[in-house]
Amino acid sequence: MAQHKLLTLATDGTLLSTFTDPDLKWPNGVRVTPSGQVIVCGSDTDTVIQVDREGRKKLTTLASQKEGLSSHSSVCYISNSHQIIVGMMNDNKIIVMKLK
């Protein structure tokens, strides 16, 4: 059963937080920035969101359908250029976006 949640665990496996958001359906493609913020794809909602380092609060929606997201399955964060790269599953394309 799909639960559409982002779980944050301690290194020993203890549950630290559970995050839910309407933009986070079928979460996948999770990445953590050097500052500890979490970037995660909501593949059913065609969004990429950024969550705080504690996994409790959405900071922003980084990308959505208006940026061309459709059936995305992976995300990568490039720290030296502050970009995200999102890979699309159905059309073999990527979207590269500079973060502010």
N, C-alpha and C positions, 0 to 999 in steps of 0.2 A: 504494500500500500504506500503510495507516494505521500510524503508529509510536507514537502515544500518548505524545508527549514534549513538553516545554516547553524550547525552545532560547533561551538568552540570548546576544545578539550585541553586540559593540562597535559604535560608530558607524560604523566602517569595514567592518563585516560579518564581522569575525573572530568565530569561535565561542568564547564564554567558558565556557559550561557547558551541560550537558544534564541535565534533571531528569525522572525517571520516578517514578510512584507508582501503587498500585492504584486510587486514587480519581480518577486522571486518564486517563480513556478518552474519546477524541474531544474533546480540549481545544478550547475556543472562548471567546469573550467575555473576552479578556484585558484587564485594566486595571492601571495602576501607581499606587500611592498617592503623595502628596507625599514621604513618607519613603523611597520606592523599593521598597517591598514590592509583590509581584505578586499580584493576585487573578485566578483563572482558574476557569472552569467545566469540569467533567468531564461532558460532556453524556450520555454513555452510562452513567455511574455516578450521575447525579443528585446531584452534589456541587458545592460552591464551596469552593475551598481557597485558603489564603494561603501564599505562598512568600517566603523571604527575598530581600533585594535582590540577592544574588549569583546567585539562581536555582538554588541547590544543595540547599536544605532546606525541607521543609514545616513551616510554623509551626503551622498549625491547620486544621481543617475548619470553615469558617464556617457552612455550611448543607448540608442533605442532605434526603432524602425525608421525614424526621420533621418538617421545617419546611415541608413541602408542595412541595418541588421535584419537577418532572416535566417532561421535555422542555424544559428551559430553554435559551435560546440567547444571552442577553446579560447582562452585569453592569455596573453603574455604581457608582462610589464617590463619595459626597458628603462632602467633607472637613470642611466646617464643622459638620456634624451627626454625623459618624462613622457613616454608614449605608451599607449596600449596597442597591441595587435590582436585583432579578433578574427578567428578563422571560421568560415562558413562551411557547413556540412553539405548542403545541397548543390552549390554551384562552384565549389573549389576556388573561392575568392577569399581575400583577406581585406580587412579595413584597418588602416593605421591612423590613430588619432593622437594628437599632441594634447597632453593634459595641461591645465592652467596652473 
